[in-house]
Amino acid sequence: MSTHAPTASTVIPNESSSSSAGRALMIGAGGLVLTAIGAVVAPDKHGLVLSYLVGITFWVAITIGMLMLVLIHHIFDASWSVVLRRQYEHWMTSFKWLFVLFLPLLILAWVHPGFVWPWMDLGHDLHGHGTVGTDVLYLKKASFLNLNMFTGMTLAFFVSWIWLTARLRKASFTQDGDGDAKWTFMNRKTAALGLPIGALTLTFASIYWVKSLEYH
């Protein structure tokens, strides 16, 4: 019985795929330019920023979904998913670009606290019910909901996802070259560690980025 594990076929980019990627990049860049223009001229800048947040979290959620599927496939030693898994591995490299796209929100949180997440501004008015800084419900959560914690946790989320992706891809692509089963075992270990990391980070990311918009 061969000791070589199943490997995915290396996808060799051709001229057509390269041109499609180039067009997609131009469309994405154009969308970012229009967003930047909208941020300057739009009368409802808060609504625009919230829409941007929705867009980022939408694509982060899809990418995390692919990461979790790859981890699940490895933990169950699923050989049928080899070809499908390679497509997920390609997609998962977008974590670093999603982090770059999230940076404007992070910078805005420091430059204009409370503009996106109201609890970041302790002086934010709660519609006639005092301010965030005097709200007992916020004070009970202040050790969790504060700008430093938000920033540190956001960085930790992306570092975790990028690190897991790098480990999975390194083993997968290296195995394409040597066919050594040790890379399969490496990815099983990564999956065993990555599943709880993925579950915790996606849960806390959704709480920090979305649920905390209404921290009550």
Disulfide bonds with the S-S distance in Angstrom:
none
